[in-house]
Amino acid sequence: MRTTIALLTIALVFALSVMGQGPNPAAPVPNDKSSPPSAQPSPKAAHEMTASDVEAFLDGILPLQLGRNDIAGATVSVVKDGKLLFAKGYGYADVQTKKPVSAQETLFRPGSISKLFTWTAIMQLYEQGKLDLDRDVNEYLDFKIPDAFGKPITLKNIMTHTPGFEEQIKDLFDTGTKAPNLGQYLKTHIPGRIYPPGTVPAYSNYATAIAGYIVERVSGRPFEQYVAENILQPLKMARSTFVQPLPAQLAPLMSSGYRLGSDSAGPFEIVNPYPAGSLSSTAEDMAQFMIAHLQNGQFGDARILKPETARLMHSRLFTLDDAANAMCYGFYEESRNGHRIIGHGGDTVYFHSDLHLVLDQNVGFFVSYNSAGNSSGLGDSPRINLWQAFLDRYYPYTAPPASSATAKDDAKAVAGTYVLSRRNDNSFLRTASILGQFVVSAVGDGDIQVPQLTGRNGKPKRWQGVAPMTFVERDGQDKLIFKPDQNGQMQMILPYPFFVGQRIGTLQNGKLLLIVLIASLVFMLLTLLLWPVGWFVRRHYARKLELTSKERLLRILSRIVFALDLIFIAAFFVLVTYGLTHLEIFSDRGRSWFWIIQIVGVIGAAGTLVVLANAVVTWMGRRSLWVKAGATLMLLACVGVLWFIFAGNLLRFSSNY
């Protein structure tokens, strides 16, 4: 589930409803815009895409990736013109037993690529007249999503990741052996809504799970059964399932999952909102799904969608700018090398996958790795590097030169700090947004730089102004577009259309907050460490502190407050880090630990009043200027910690996060 793992680190997650009258694929599609303009293909000669050439190409890259990035194994399939062109496994499905990956038999977990099956199911019911994509989804549910912003959420909002939900990770993954209860999960994990529907893209696993539950209720069958009968079986995907834990006949075929290929294998991941990411499948099975979509719903003698419905599903539905990639009906655009490309990525804790469809070339590409590996981040992602190398080999391309007369002024205008729209605002997960902000800086003569967006060399990319408020990476194709939102606030439209960057003010600046927090904690720690040192020094020289009983009590209590603040911050981050390898922490089983730590934080926060009293008494007494300055610094340190605590919602007691 894309970018969910980034939220877990923390030491780092909507169209106006128009009532329709049922399927009418021939009618104009609201918000359906033409593809973004693309430049002319490069004159460089392309390699012919044959099975032997693809094999030679992938054999030259994938084994190197596995070794360099400490990845156990990978599986890949390529389809072209309605046929499987190539499929192969690389590395190990089980490192301990040296079991090799088989593209035909080994199951991987493609994560959020599962969503494409959910959206295909939704479109099947839409073309049958059983679903209205513009209707309030509450009309299809047996519980109610609370009203907000005066607008209902529609299936179109959900398919474009614009329902306005905040991010949440609690109970997203589990490691037990019990099959999840989708309805119970949805009813007890309703996220807060932070945007009006149809306005701001913010990726949501919960929203997709809502769509899967609607499939259940409208079809009268469990979601996994509906998908098996209406998608998997017609496409002859015999080694694919949404069932968790795996059925007995498929369990032996499942690849192990790893953080690093050199680590021990992790447990099978149970995805509680399973329509959003629980599929287990092989590369060859995924090839059949790609063929069906590339052929507008047709696979052999089977048809899973009418041609007009498939074309509608692949069309542009929501975008913040005509020149940017758009969300389609579940798919998203990732156009590159002069071609319109749609697809989807997927991540679990252990598996990392991508699916791409080059529509005008009738080509599909699927790859999945069973380990996160040791890559340095998005700029050095093995799957992104592999896909871009594949495109450059078979569809070589050189972007035409471009420049903007307003580039220098534009660079200054867009400089600032941005936070991702996919985030949590109402629990301690808000800290992840603070620590994961993007900083845009003007550099050179009309370029910008974003340190968080790095290239393969791990260094920040440079982005050149090529049109008003539009920047393209130098020696690359990714594009950043800046434009004000409906409230006049600057937003950064990223290459992926399921979230945006939103500019924030100084008081929300994560870098400033982190500097203040670290300075405050260091001061507190030194104060506590020097406390006994001072006592020994005074004892050695037979000096006594001339303090009243009130001053002595406040002195002791102030240091206890410091200790509580240090314990709270340290314990919180240790607990979250521990949760990266023990997923039960982010479930009801781990909630009590967060609450215990938050109680310590509440006592420490309230203790700031004691430190304030200590400062007041010190300034009113006959103490030296150095002592008064020290008491003031103690108060400022507490205020600095409080600022971070409240900015990050670390004291927000919440059942969902």
N, C-alpha and C positions, 0 to 999 in steps of 0.2 A: 504494500500500500504506500504509494509514492509519498515521499517526504514524511511519513509517520515516524520513521526511525530518527530523523533529525529532531523531531519534537521530543522524543524520548531522552535525548542527550541532556537537555536543560542546561548542563554546564556548558551548553551552547548559549498550526495547522491551518438570476433570480427573476423572467419576463412577466409583466402584469397579466393576471389571469383574464383570458378571453374565452368565454364559453363557446365550444364548438358543437358541431352537429354530427360527429362521427367521422370516419375515414373519408378523405377526399384528396387523394394523392395528387390529382391533377391541378388542384387549386394552388395559387401562389403561396409560397412558404413565408410566414412572417419572419423578418430579420434574415432571410436567406440572401446573402450577398455573393457577388462573384468572387472567385478566388483572388488572393492577393496577387498583384502584378509580379511577374518573375522576369528575370533577365534572360538573355539569349544563352543557349548552351555553349560550352567551350568548344573551340575548334579542335581540341586535343582528341586523339583517336580513342574510342572506347573499346574495351575488351569485349569480345562476344560472350554473352552469358550462357555458357554450356555447363553441363554437369561436371565435366572434367576440369574446366577452368575454375568453377566455384570451389570444387574440392581442393585443387591446388592452392587457391587463394586462402581458404579457411584453414587448411592444414599448415599454412605458413604463419598464421596469426594466432589461432586459438591455443595451441600448445604453449607458445611463448607467453600468452596472457596468463594461463593457468600457473605457469612456473613463476613468472615475475610477480604476480599479485597474490600468490599463496591461495589459489582457488582449487578446490578438489576436482570439480568436473563441470561440464557444460553440455548442453544439447542444442542443436540448431536444425532448422528446416527452411528450405527456399522453394517457393512455388512460382510457376510461370505459365501463362496461357492455359490455365485450367488443369495443370498437371504438377505432380511432385517432381521438382527438378533435382533436389538434393536433400538428404537428411543424414545426420551423423552425430554420434556422441563422442565426447572427448573427456579424458581423465577418468575419475573414479566416482561411481555412485556410492561406494562405501570404501573409504580409505583403508580401514583396518583389515578388511578381507580382500582388498584389491579388486573389488567387483567393478568392471568397466561400465561406463554409461552407454546405453543403447538408445538410439533415437526412436526405435520401434517399440521398445518395451519399458524403458525406465521412466517412471513418473517423476515429474518436477512440479513445483508449486508456482504457477505464474502470477500469483498475487492479484493485483487489481486488473489484470487482463481479464479476469473472471467477470468484471463488470460488463464487458462486451456481450457476454452470454445473457446477462440480466437485461440489457437494453434490447438485444435481439428478441427475447421473450416478450418484452413490453411492446415492441413493434409488431410482433405476431398478433397480440391481442388487440392492438390498435387497428390493424387492417381488417380484423374480424368484427370491428364495431363494438368491442367490449370495453374499450378504454378511450377516454377523451384526454388528450395530452394537455389540454388547457383547463381542465376542471380542477377544483380544489381537491388535493389528495385526501383530505379528511373524509370526503364522501366515499372513499374506498376502504377506509380503515375501521377497526372496531375500538379504537381509542382516538383521542383528539390531540393533535399538535396545537399547543396554545396559540391564540391569535397574537399577532405582532405587526406593527407598522401598517395596519389597516389593509393588508394584502394577503391573499391566500397563497400557499405554495402549490405549484403545478408540477406535473411530470416533466414538462419542458424545462422548468427551473432546475429540477433534479438532474436531468440529463446533461445540462450545461454547467452544473456545479454552482448554480446561483440561487439556492433556496435561502441563503443567509445564515446557515448554521455556523456556530463556532466549532473549532476542532475539539475532539476529546479522544482519549486513549484508554480510559478505564475499561477493563474487560475486553479490549479489542482482540487480544490473543490469550489463549489459555494452553495449558499443557496436560490437561486431564484426559480421561477416556470416556467422558460423558458427552453425548451428542448435544449441541446447543439448542436452546429453545428460542427461535427467532422472535416470535411474538412477545415473549416475556422480556427478552433483551430490549426490544424497541420501546416497550411501555415503561421500562425502568431507567432508560438511558437517554431521554429526550434532551438534546443539547440546547443551550441558550441560542437565541437568534440575535445577531449583531448587525445584520444588513437587511434592508428591504428586499424582498424577492425580486429577482430579475435585474439587479443593479451591479453587484460586485461578485466576481467569480472567487469562490473559496472552496476548494476541494473537500468533499464530504463523503466519508464511508457510511456514516449513519444514513444519509439521504438515499444512497444506493440501496442499502438494506431495506429501507421503506419501499422502494420500487419492487424489490424481490418479494416482500410481504404482500404487496398488492397483486403480484402474479399469483401467489398462493390463494388469496381470497377470491379473486375473479375467476380463476380456473377451477377452484375447488380441489386442488391437489397440492401436496407439499412442494415447495420450490424445487428441491433437488429432483423430485420425480417428474415435475413438469418439464424441466430442462432436459432430463434424460430422454423422455418420450418425444419431445418436439424439436430437439436440436441434436443431442448426442447420437441417438439411434439413427435418425435419418442420414446423418453425416458419417455413419459407421465409425464413430469415435468410441470404440469398444474399451479402450484403456483410459477413459476419462470419467470423472465423477465429482460431484459436489458433496458427496456423503462424507461425514466426519464422525468418528474415526473411519479409516478406509475399510471398505468391504474386504472380507477374508481373501477373496480371489485376487485382489489388487495390492494388498498390503506388502507382499514379498517383492513387488516391483518398484516400490517407493524408494527414491534416492534419499540418502541421509542429507541433512542440512548442516552447514558449518558456518561459523564466523570466519575462521581461517581454515584453509585446508589442512594445516598442521595441527589444528585443535581436535578435541574430541567432538563427536557428532552431537547435535542438539536433538531435543525431542520433537515429535511430530506436532506441528502447530495447529491448534484448534482455533479457527476464526469464528468468533461469536456472531458478528453481523455477516453471515456467510455469503449472501449474494454479492457482497462487495469484494470478496477475495479468497474463497476457499477451494477453488478448482484444483484438482490434481490431474495432470495430463502428460502425454508424451509429445515429442516434437512432431512425429508423423500425424498424430491426431490433430494437433494445432494446425498443421498444414491443410487438413481437410476443411477446417473452419475458415481459414484464409481463402481457400479456393471458392467456397460458397459465397463469401462476401465480394470477392473480386468478380464473380459471375452473377452478381445481383440476386443472390439467394439460391442459386442452382448448384447442386453437386451431383454429378452423374444423373440418375433418374429422379433424385430427390430434390424437393424445393422447400426451403425453410422460410422464405419471404417472397412476396410478389416483386417483380422487377422494380415497379414504381415505388414500393415501400423501401426496398434496399437503397435505391437512389436517394430517396428522401432522407434515410438514415445517415447517408454519407455526406449530405449537403450541409452548408454552413448555417448555423442556427443562432449563435450568439458571439459577438465580438465587440470590444470597446473601440476598435478602430478598423476601418476597411483594409488597411495595409498590414494588419497583424494577423497571425494565425487565429482561427476561430474554433470554438466548440461546435461539434456537429451533434447528432442525436446519440450521445454517448462516446463516440469516437472523438478524438481531437486532431486538429491539423498540426503537422510538423513539416511543412513544405520546405524543400531543400533541393539544391542542384538543378533548379529550373523545372521541378516537377511538383505537382500537388500530391502530398503524402498525408494519409491519415493513419492513426494507430493508437496505441495505448501502452503504457509501461506498467510494471507491477513489482512490488516488493513485499516480502514478509521479513521476519528477522533474518532468515537464512538464505532465501531464494530471491534472485534479482533478474528480471526478465523484461523483454521488449517485443512488441509486435508492430510491424510496419506494413502498410499497403500502398504501393505506388500505383495508383488507380489507372493512369493513362498508359502504363506499361504492362498492366496485368501481372504484376510481380508482388509477392508477399515474402516477408522475412520474419522469422521468429527465432529468438535466442533466449536461453535461460541458464543462469549460473547457480550452482548449489552452495555458494559461499559468498559472503560479503567481500572477502579479500582485504588487502591492505592498500588499496588505491587511495590517493590523497583527497578525493572528493569528486564533485561533478565534473571538474575539468579533466580528470584522469579516470573517468568511468570506463571500465572495459567494454561494456555493451555499447556506449555511445561511440567510443573510438572504433569499435568493430563495424558498427553500422555506417559511420561516416566514411570509413575506408572502403566499404562495400560500394557505397554510392559513387565515390570518387573513381573507383575502378571501372564501373559499368556505365555510369552517367557523368563523365568528367565535365567540369563546369568552372568557368571563370566569371566572376561578377564584373559587370562593366564599371568603369570608373565613375565615381559620383562625389559630389561635394556640395556643401551648403554655404551660402553667403552669410547666413546667420549663425553658423556653428559656434563661434566663440561666445556670442551673447547667449545662445541656447544652453551651452555648457554651464555658464554661470547661473542661469535661471533654474536649472534642474538640480544643481548641487544641493546636497542635504542628506538627511538620514531617513531611510524608508523601512517600514515593517511590512511583512507579508500579510496579505488579507486572510490567508489560511492560518488561523490562530485561535487561541482560547483567551477570552477576556475576563472570565468569571471564576477562575480557580487559580491555584498556584502554577498551572501551566503557562500563565501569562509571562512567567519568568523566561520561558523558552523564546518568546517573541522579543523580549528585551535583549537577550544575549545573542539573538540571531538576526539582528538588524543589518540592513545593507547601507553602506555609506557611498554616496556618489560624489566624486570630486572632479572639478574641472582641471585638466592637465594639458600642457602644450598649447597649440593654437587651434582650439575648437574640438579637442578630444575630451572624453570623460573616462574615468576609471572607477571600477567597483571592486575593491579588494576581495570581496566574497565570491566573485565570479572569476575563477582562475582557468588557465589553459592547461594543456597537457604537461607543461613544464612546472606547474604549480604556482606560476606567477600570475598576477592579475592581468586580465585582458585589457587592451586599449580599444575604445569605441570611438569611431570617427563620425562626425556629423555629416550626413549625406542628404538630408532634407530637413525642413523646419521641425524641430523637436524630435528628430529621428536620428538614431546612432546605430551604426553597424560595426561589429567587431572587425578590427584590422586583420587582414589575412583570414577572414572567416565569413560566415553568412548570418549568424544570429543577430537579431535586431532588438533594440530597446526603443520604445516609443513613449514619449511623455506627453500627457495632456491632463487638464484639470478634470476632476470628477464633477458630479452634479452639484456638489457643495463648494466648488471652486478650489478644492484641495488638489495639489499636484499628485499624480499617480504614475507609476512606472509600469508600462505594459511589457511583460516578459515574453520570451519566445514560446513558453508553454502557456496556453490560454486558460488554465484552471486556477490561477491565482494572479494577483498583481501586487506591486509594491506601493505602499501608501506613505506619503511623506509625513513626518511627525515633527513636533516642536522640541526645543532644547530640554525642557523638563522631563521628556520621555526618552531622551537620548541614552541608549543602553551603554555606550562607551563611557559617557560621563557618570552614569549611575554606577558602573563597575569600578571606575577609578575611586569614586567616593566610598563605595563599599569596602574596597581593599584597604584604602587608607584608614578607614574607621576601624576595621578589624585588626590591622597591624598595630594601631595605637592601643586598642583594647588589650591585645595580647602582650605588648611590651609593658603596659601598666600592670598587668597581673604578674608577669615574670619579675618585674623590678620591685614589686611589693615586698616579698620576703628578703630581697637583696637590701632594700632600704632599711628593713628591720634589723638585719645583721650589722649593717654599717653603723646605725645609730647605737646599737648595743655595744659595738666595739669601742666607739668613742664616748660612751656614757652620755648620749644625748637623748632627750625625750621630746616627743611631739607634745606641744602645749595645746591640747584640744579639750573642748568641753565635751560632756557626755553626748550631747546632740551631734556635735561635729564628728566625734569618733564613730557613732552609730551610722551616720550618713556616709562616712568614708568606707566603712565595711560593706554597707548595703550597695553602694555604687559599684564596688568591685564584684559583688555577687551578680549584679545586673550585667556587668561586662561578661562574666563567665556564662550566664544564661544566653546572652546574645551569641557568643562564640559557639556554644554547644548547639544552639538552634540552627545556625547557618551551616555549620560543619555536618551535623547529623542529617539535615535535609538533603544536602548534596551527596553525602555518602549513601543515603537510602535510595536516591534516584539512580545513582551509578550502579548500585547493587541490583536494582530492578532491570538493568539492561540485560543481565544474564539470568534473572529470576523473575519471570513475567508475572508470577502470582502477586508481586508487590503492587502491580497496577490492576488490582481486582479487589473485591470485597474482603478477601483474606488479608490483604495488605493495608486496607484503609485505616485500621486501628493504629498502625505504626505511624502513619502520617498525622493522625489526630493527636497521638501522644507527643510527637515532636512539635506540633502546632501549639499545644498547651504550654510547652516550655517557651515557645516564642511569644505567646500572649503575656506570660508572666514577665518575660524580659522586656517586651514593649511597654507594658504598664510601668515597669521599673524605671523608665525614662523620667517619670515624675520624681523619683527619688534622686536621680542624678541632677535634675533641674533644681530640686530643693538644696542639694549639696552646693551647687554653684551659687545660688542666692545667699545661703548662709555664709559661704566663703567670702563673697564680695562684701557682705555686710559686716564681717568680722575684721579684726586687725591682723590680717595675714599679708604676707609679702606679695608683690605684684606677680612673681613667678608662680606662687601657689594659686593665685586667682586666675592666672592665665591657664594653669593646668586644669583647674576645675571647669573653665570655659571649654577647653579642648575636649574634656571628658563628655560634656554635654553635646558638643558638636559631633563627636563620634557616635553617640547614641542616636542623634537626629539623622546622621548619614545612614546608619543601619535601618532606621525606621523608614526613611525615604525609599530604600531599596525594597524593604519588606512590603510596604503598601503599594508601590509601583508594580511589584510582581505578584500581588495578591497571595503572598505566602501564608497569611493568616486567615484566608477564606476557607472556612469549613464547608466542604461540599461532598455530597455522595457521588457526584459525577465530576470527572475531570478529564 
